[in-house]
Amino acid sequence: MGGPETMNHSKIAALAFTASVIAFPASAEDIAIALHVEPTHEMFQVGERLKQLIEERSNGEHTVTLLGTEVGGERDHLEGASFGEYQIALGGSMPMSLYAPQYAAADLPFTFDSSDEARQVYEGDTGEELRQAVIATGNLRLVGLSVRNPRNLTSKERVESPDDIQGVRMRVPEIAPWVQIWTEIGALPSPIAWPEVYTSLQTGVIDMQENPVDYIHSGKLFEVQSYVNKTEHVHSFFHWLMNEDFYQGLSEEDRELVQTAIDEAVAYGDELVTGNESKLYGELQAEGMEIVEPNVEAFRAKAEPAVKKIAEGFAPSIRDYVMSQFD
């Protein structure tokens, strides 16, 4: 038998081998894409289009496997991609708060009026700094941004101004700045996992929640809520992230092939999302929900102190851009 030193060397060799297998699939041509959405969601359709494009254009040299919620939720997928278990993962708002919190401004509530304004965070020199931060911290390369429908507040009673949510229990995702901002406005925000939202509304644990119209529709919240209040307080993106080791291992030709496929699939998804928005509102109304146009500027004024306080922790260029939204 070998001594402890031999055993340690064997363990190190085994770990190194395991890491290499994880970072690059068992078949070097296989690309695993992890998607934390249901198969009916538009982003899963983007994944299907991406699979089709990569496999067709590589003439079968690359195969793509799509993995869904059966392998975990968003955080599981992001961590798996970071470690190389998956080559590509879809993230919502979580990647920025996990891997580049000093740049996580695009989805601050009541800060930007459009996706175009929010997208500026990812562009120019600042965008390059953001991307390098995600690589350094998460071992992930941001390779695509998919537009999302704006987030709106749903409720059992009409919401027309901040006065209507004072002391009201509402669900928000587990994103600390969002909790701070809704608290500043006057609500009682509770971070609750999305799968528990319907039951929490049904049983009265919470009275309101906020989400894009596609989630409101797919989650059948029309069964437990009466109003969609169009606060449109977040204009954010889905993030497509690639394991950095996998990227570095691709040839220049394959990098171009995969990136072009991602760009085309994202453009396809953006058309799906924007094209379906009005249809989904119509279907929610058909189910009995009423659409309310609240005083968004009043909400924005209430949120401003919290947003500015949060912005103080951002990288200087991001901080200045956020502050400029309130000039």
Backbone hydrogen bonds, N-H to C=O, Kabsch-Sander energy under -0.5 kcal/mol:
donor,donor_aa,acceptor,acceptor_aa,energy
7,M,3,G,-2.4
8,N,4,P,-2.6
9,H,5,E,-2.3
10,S,6,T,-2.2
11,K,7,M,-2.5
12,I,8,N,-2.6
13,A,9,H,-2.4
14,A,10,S,-2.4
15,L,11,K,-2.8
16,A,12,I,-2.6
17,F,13,A,-2.3
18,T,14,A,-2.6
19,A,15,L,-2.8
20,S,16,A,-2.0
21,V,17,F,-2.0
22,I,18,T,-2.3
23,A,19,A,-2.8
24,F,20,S,-1.7
28,A,26,A,-0.6
30,D,27,S,-2.5
31,I,63,T,-2.7
33,I,31,I,-0.5
33,I,65,T,-3.0
34,A,32,A,-0.5
34,A,88,I,-2.6
35,L,33,I,-0.5
35,L,67,L,-3.1
41,H,38,E,-2.0
44,F,41,H,-0.8
45,Q,41,H,-1.5
46,V,42,E,-1.8
47,G,43,M,-1.9
48,E,44,F,-2.2
49,R,45,Q,-2.3
50,L,46,V,-2.6
51,K,47,G,-2.4
52,Q,48,E,-2.2
53,L,49,R,-2.6
54,I,50,L,-2.5
55,E,51,K,-2.4
56,E,52,Q,-2.3
57,R,53,L,-2.5
58,S,54,I,-1.6
59,N,56,E,-1.2
60,G,55,E,-2.1
61,E,58,S,-1.9
63,T,29,E,-1.4
65,T,31,I,-2.5
67,L,33,I,-3.0
67,L,65,T,-0.5
71,V,68,G,-1.8
72,G,69,T,-1.7
77,H,73,G,-2.4
78,L,74,E,-2.5
79,E,75,R,-2.6
80,G,76,D,-2.3
81,A,77,H,-2.5
82,S,78,L,-2.3
83,F,79,E,-2.0
84,G,80,G,-0.9
85,E,80,G,-2.7
86,Y,80,G,-0.9
87,Q,32,A,-1.6
88,I,32,A,-2.1
89,A,241,L,-2.6
90,L,34,A,-2.3
91,G,239,H,-3.2
97,S,93,S,-1.1
98,L,94,M,-2.2
99,Y,95,P,-3.0
100,A,95,P,-0.5
100,A,96,M,-2.0
103,Y,100,A,-2.5
104,A,101,P,-1.0
105,A,103,Y,-2.3
106,A,103,Y,-0.5
108,L,105,A,-1.9
110,F,233,H,-2.4
111,T,108,L,-1.1
111,T,233,H,-0.6
112,F,108,L,-0.5
118,A,114,S,-1.9
119,R,115,S,-2.5
120,Q,116,D,-0.7
120,Q,117,E,-0.8
121,V,118,A,-1.4
122,Y,119,R,-1.9
123,E,120,Q,-1.4
127,G,123,E,-1.9
128,E,124,G,-1.7
129,E,125,D,-2.2
130,L,126,T,-2.5
131,R,127,G,-2.3
132,Q,128,E,-2.3
133,A,129,E,-2.0
134,V,130,L,-2.1
135,I,131,R,-2.0
136,A,132,Q,-2.7
137,T,133,A,-2.5
138,G,134,V,-2.4
139,N,135,I,-1.7
140,L,134,V,-1.1
141,R,242,M,-3.1
142,L,140,L,-0.5
143,V,141,R,-0.7
143,V,240,W,-2.8
144,G,240,W,-1.1
146,S,238,F,-2.4
148,R,236,S,-1.5
151,R,234,V,-1.7
152,N,211,N,-2.2
153,L,229,N,-1.8
154,T,209,Q,-3.2
155,S,227,Y,-1.7
160,E,158,R,-0.5
164,D,161,S,-1.9
165,I,162,P,-1.8
166,Q,163,D,-0.7
167,G,186,G,-3.3
168,V,165,I,-2.0
170,M,168,V,-0.5
170,M,188,L,-1.6
171,R,208,M,-2.4
172,V,190,S,-1.5
175,I,173,P,-2.3
178,W,175,I,-1.1
179,V,175,I,-1.6
180,Q,176,A,-2.2
181,I,177,P,-2.3
182,W,178,W,-2.5
183,T,179,V,-2.0
184,E,180,Q,-2.1
185,I,181,I,-1.8
186,G,182,W,-1.3
187,A,182,W,-2.0
188,L,168,V,-3.0
190,S,170,M,-3.0
192,I,172,V,-1.2
192,I,190,S,-0.6
196,E,193,A,-1.9
197,V,194,W,-1.9
198,Y,194,W,-0.5
200,S,196,E,-2.1
201,L,197,V,-2.4
202,Q,198,Y,-2.5
203,T,199,T,-2.4
204,G,200,S,-0.6
204,G,201,L,-0.5
205,V,200,S,-1.6
206,I,200,S,-1.6
207,D,169,R,-2.9
208,M,169,R,-1.4
209,Q,154,T,-1.4
210,E,171,R,-0.7
211,N,152,N,-2.2
213,V,150,P,-0.6
215,Y,212,P,-0.7
216,I,212,P,-2.0
217,H,213,V,-2.3
218,S,214,D,-2.8
219,G,215,Y,-2.4
220,K,217,H,-1.6
221,L,216,I,-2.0
223,E,220,K,-1.8
224,V,221,L,-1.6
225,Q,221,L,-1.6
226,S,155,S,-2.0
227,Y,155,S,-2.5
228,V,290,E,-2.6
229,N,153,L,-3.6
229,N,227,Y,-0.6
230,K,228,V,-0.7
230,K,292,V,-2.8
231,T,229,N,-2.7
233,H,151,R,-1.3
236,S,234,V,-0.6
238,F,146,S,-2.9
239,H,91,G,-3.5
240,W,144,G,-2.9
241,L,89,A,-2.7
241,L,239,H,-0.6
242,M,141,R,-2.7
243,N,87,Q,-2.5
244,E,139,N,-2.5
247,Y,243,N,-2.2
248,Q,244,E,-2.6
249,G,245,D,-1.4
250,L,246,F,-0.6
250,L,247,Y,-1.3
255,R,251,S,-2.7
256,E,252,E,-2.2
257,L,253,E,-2.2
258,V,254,D,-2.8
259,Q,255,R,-2.7
260,T,256,E,-2.5
261,A,257,L,-1.9
262,I,258,V,-2.4
263,D,259,Q,-2.7
264,E,260,T,-2.2
265,A,261,A,-2.5
266,V,262,I,-2.7
267,A,263,D,-2.0
268,Y,264,E,-2.1
269,G,265,A,-2.2
270,D,266,V,-2.6
271,E,267,A,-1.7
272,L,268,Y,-1.8
273,V,269,G,-2.8
274,T,270,D,-2.3
275,G,271,E,-2.1
276,N,272,L,-1.8
277,E,273,V,-1.0
278,S,274,T,-0.5
280,L,276,N,-2.5
281,Y,277,E,-2.0
282,G,278,S,-2.1
283,E,279,K,-2.0
284,L,280,L,-2.3
285,Q,281,Y,-2.3
286,A,282,G,-2.1
287,E,283,E,-1.2
288,G,285,Q,-1.7
289,M,284,L,-2.3
290,E,226,S,-2.4
292,V,228,V,-2.8
292,V,290,E,-0.5
295,N,160,E,-3.0
296,V,294,P,-1.5
299,F,295,N,-1.3
300,R,296,V,-2.6
301,A,297,E,-2.3
302,K,298,A,-1.6
303,A,299,F,-2.2
304,E,300,R,-1.6
306,A,303,A,-0.7
307,V,303,A,-2.2
308,K,304,E,-2.6
309,K,305,P,-1.8
310,I,306,A,-2.4
311,A,307,V,-2.5
312,E,308,K,-1.0
313,G,310,I,-1.9
314,F,311,A,-2.0
315,A,102,Q,-2.7
318,I,315,A,-0.6
319,R,315,A,-3.0
320,D,316,P,-2.6
321,Y,317,S,-1.7
322,V,318,I,-2.5
323,M,319,R,-2.7
324,S,320,D,-1.9
325,Q,321,Y,-0.6
325,Q,322,V,-1.4
326,F,323,M,-1.7
327,D,324,S,-1.0
